[in-house]
Amino acid sequence: MTVSTTWARGESVSGTHRPDRPDTPSARARAVAQTAREAARRPEPDPAVVASTDAPLVNVANALTVARLLLVPVFLVTLLHDDGQSTGWRIAAFGVFAVASLTDRADGAIARARNLVTDFGKIADPIADKALTGGALVAISALDELPWAVTLVILVREVGVTVLRFWVIRHGVIPASRGGKVKTVLQSVAVGCYVLPLSGVFATGRAVVMAVAVVVTVVTGMDYVARAVTLRRTSQRAVMKRARVGKVKTGAKAVRR
């Protein structure tokens, strides 16, 4: 009985003070303090990307996202009609691309304004964007109007970012940065210019815009990788996991002693 009492007080039979056990108040206090420090270093989530539990799946914002996905094949058929040699069809393709691009701006604005952000929208929206932009780049390269190297660099970046989204989805959502938004605008403008049947100085101008878009695409992709790694390390899920692992290790050390 004496041994049990002294052990409960954190002392050995010989009277020597033993380290706090993992379930003692001091150990729990240290764990809470460590969690608080790591939470303070964790970036605050963007309210615009936090899904609302009250938002219905079927809503205006998601409908616009689905509409953008459905416009992708319409755009490609229009662009590739007559091997892309018809000026009228190229202008029509530009119109479809413009409408689809505008829905990208509209669905996000509506979702934030009306609190209609859903998990479906957070996943489907970037997929729709990449389907539209990626499809356009592949089609333009197939028409031999844009180097395949440019298309491959952009596609690798976009697919890589999509994979990263799923890699960190249990830890949270990475909000779009200003650079990412600039990248989207530059890509849309550059692709739109390549869809139109331009020549001369205008063709040179669209090549410059595309070059800038590629540079921003690569830089923002690297930034996204860094933020994804940080989120995986500092998210609440990661902090709690490390706390559990630390508690198990501390308990194992206490048992060995």
C-alpha positions in Angstrom: 0.0 0.0 0.0 2.9 2.3 0.8 4.5 1.7 -2.5 1.3 2.6 -4.4 0.8 5.8 -2.4 4.3 7.1 -3.0 4.2 6.2 -6.7 0.9 8.1 -7.1 2.7 11.2 -5.7 5.4 10.8 -8.4 8.0 9.4 -6.0 9.9 6.1 -6.0 10.0 3.7 -3.1 13.4 5.1 -2.1 12.0 8.6 -1.9 13.7 9.8 -5.1 11.5 12.1 -7.2 10.4 10.5 -10.5 9.6 12.5 -13.7 5.9 13.4 -14.2 3.8 10.6 -15.6 2.1 11.4 -18.9 -1.3 11.7 -17.2 -0.3 14.1 -14.5 -1.5 17.7 -14.5 1.9 19.1 -15.2 2.4 16.9 -18.2 -1.1 17.8 -19.5 -0.3 21.5 -19.0 2.9 21.2 -21.0 1.0 19.5 -23.8 -1.6 22.2 -23.8 1.0 24.9 -23.9 2.8 23.2 -26.8 -0.5 22.9 -28.7 -1.2 26.6 -28.1 2.2 27.6 -29.4 1.9 25.6 -32.5 -1.7 26.8 -33.1 -0.4 30.4 -32.8 2.1 29.7 -35.6 -0.6 28.1 -37.8 -2.1 30.5 -40.4 -5.7 31.5 -39.9 -8.1 29.8 -42.3 -9.7 32.0 -45.0 -13.4 32.3 -44.2 -14.0 32.3 -48.0 -12.9 28.7 -48.2 -14.5 27.3 -45.0 -17.5 25.2 -46.0 -20.8 26.1 -44.5 -22.7 23.2 -42.8 -26.0 24.9 -43.7 -25.2 25.4 -47.4 -27.2 23.0 -49.6 -25.4 21.0 -52.2 -27.7 22.2 -55.0 -27.2 26.0 -55.1 -26.5 28.7 -57.6 -22.7 28.7 -57.1 -22.4 24.9 -57.7 -24.7 25.2 -60.7 -22.3 27.7 -62.3 -19.4 25.4 -61.6 -21.1 22.5 -63.2 -22.1 24.7 -66.2 -18.5 25.6 -66.6 -17.6 21.9 -66.8 -20.3 21.3 -69.4 -19.0 24.2 -71.5 -15.6 22.7 -71.8 -16.5 20.2 -74.6 -18.6 22.8 -76.3 -15.7 25.1 -76.4 -13.3 22.5 -77.7 -15.6 21.4 -80.5 -16.1 25.0 -81.5 -12.3 25.8 -81.4 -11.3 22.7 -83.4 -14.0 23.0 -86.0 -12.6 23.0 -89.5 -9.1 22.4 -88.0 -9.3 25.8 -86.4 -9.1 27.6 -89.7 -12.5 29.2 -89.6 -12.4 32.8 -88.3 -16.1 32.7 -87.4 -15.8 29.5 -85.4 -12.7 30.8 -83.6 -14.6 33.9 -82.6 -17.5 31.7 -81.4 -15.0 29.6 -79.4 -13.7 32.8 -77.8 -17.2 33.7 -76.8 -17.8 30.3 -75.1 -14.4 30.5 -73.4 -15.2 34.0 -72.1 -18.6 32.9 -70.7 -17.0 29.9 -69.0 -14.3 32.1 -67.5 -16.8 34.6 -66.2 -18.7 31.8 -64.4 -15.4 31.1 -62.5 -15.5 34.7 -61.1 -19.3 34.5 -60.5 -19.5 31.2 -58.6 -16.9 32.1 -56.1 -18.3 35.6 -55.5 -21.9 34.2 -55.0 -20.7 31.4 -52.8 -18.9 33.8 -50.4 -21.7 36.5 -50.5 -24.5 34.0 -49.8 -22.6 31.6 -47.6 -22.9 28.8 -50.1 -19.4 27.4 -49.8 -19.5 23.6 -49.9 -17.0 20.8 -50.0 -18.2 19.9 -53.5 -17.6 23.5 -54.7 -14.1 23.6 -53.2 -13.2 20.5 -55.1 -15.2 20.9 -58.3 -14.3 24.6 -58.9 -10.5 24.1 -59.4 -11.2 20.9 -61.4 -13.5 22.9 -63.8 -10.9 25.6 -64.1 -8.1 23.2 -65.0 -10.4 21.3 -67.4 -11.2 24.6 -69.3 -7.6 25.9 -69.3 -5.9 22.6 -69.9 -8.3 21.6 -72.7 -7.7 25.0 -74.4 -3.9 24.7 -74.1 -3.9 21.2 -75.5 -6.2 22.2 -78.4 -4.1 25.2 -79.3 -0.9 23.2 -79.2 -2.6 20.5 -81.4 -3.3 23.3 -83.8 0.5 24.0 -83.8 -0.1 27.6 -82.6 1.5 27.1 -79.1 4.7 25.2 -78.2 3.9 21.9 -76.4 6.6 22.8 -73.8 4.4 25.7 -72.6 1.4 23.5 -72.3 3.3 20.8 -70.5 4.7 23.2 -67.9 1.3 24.6 -67.1 -0.4 21.3 -67.0 2.2 19.7 -64.7 1.8 22.6 -62.3 -2.0 22.5 -62.4 -2.2 18.8 -61.9 0.4 18.9 -59.2 -1.6 21.5 -57.3 -4.7 19.4 -57.6 -2.8 16.4 -56.1 -1.6 18.6 -53.3 -5.1 19.7 -52.6 -6.1 16.0 -51.9 -2.8 15.5 -50.0 -3.7 18.1 -47.4 -7.5 17.8 -47.6 -7.6 16.2 -44.1 -5.7 19.1 -42.7 -7.6 21.9 -44.3 -7.9 24.0 -47.4 -5.2 26.3 -48.7 -6.8 29.6 -49.7 -5.9 31.1 -53.1 -3.1 33.6 -52.8 -2.9 36.9 -54.7 -0.3 35.4 -56.9 -2.6 32.5 -57.7 -5.4 34.9 -58.6 -3.0 36.9 -60.9 -1.9 33.6 -62.5 -5.5 32.7 -63.2 -6.2 36.1 -64.9 -3.0 35.9 -66.9 -3.7 32.4 -68.1 -7.3 33.3 -69.1 -6.1 36.4 -71.0 -3.3 34.6 -72.7 -5.5 31.6 -73.7 -8.2 33.9 -74.9 -5.8 35.7 -77.1 -4.6 32.4 -78.6 -8.1 31.3 -79.3 -8.7 34.4 -81.3 -7.3 34.4 -84.9 -4.7 37.2 -84.2 -1.7 38.0 -86.4 1.1 40.6 -86.6 1.8 42.7 -83.5 -1.2 41.2 -81.7 0.2 37.7 -82.1 3.5 39.0 -80.6 1.6 40.6 -77.8 -0.2 37.4 -76.8 3.1 35.5 -76.8 4.5 38.0 -74.3 1.4 37.6 -72.1 1.7 33.8 -72.2 5.4 34.0 -71.3 4.5 36.1 -68.2 1.7 33.7 -67.4 4.1 30.7 -67.5 6.6 32.4 -65.1 3.8 33.3 -62.6 2.4 29.8 -62.9 5.7 28.2 -61.9 6.4 30.7 -59.1 2.9 30.3 -57.6 3.2 26.5 -57.9 6.4 26.5 -55.8 4.6 28.7 -53.2 1.7 26.3 -53.1 4.0 23.4 -52.4 5.6 25.3 -49.5 2.2 26.2 -48.0 0.9 22.7 -48.4 3.9 21.3 -46.5 3.4 24.0 -43.8 -0.3 23.1 -43.4 0.5 19.4 -43.1 2.9 20.3 -40.3 1.0 22.9 -38.4 -2.7 21.9 -38.8 -4.8 21.0 -35.8 -4.8 17.4 -36.9 -1.0 17.3 -37.2 -0.6 18.9 -33.7 -3.0 16.5 -32.1 -1.2 13.6 -33.7 2.2 14.7 -32.5 0.7 15.2 -29.0 -0.6 11.7 -29.0 2.7 10.3 -30.2 4.6 12.3 -27.6 2.3 11.1 -24.9 2.8 7.4 -25.9 6.6 7.9 -26.0 6.6 9.6 -22.6 4.5 6.7 -21.2 6.8 4.1 -22.6 9.8 5.9 -21.0 8.0 6.0 -17.7 7.3 2.3 -17.9 10.9 1.4 -18.7 12.1 3.4 -15.7 
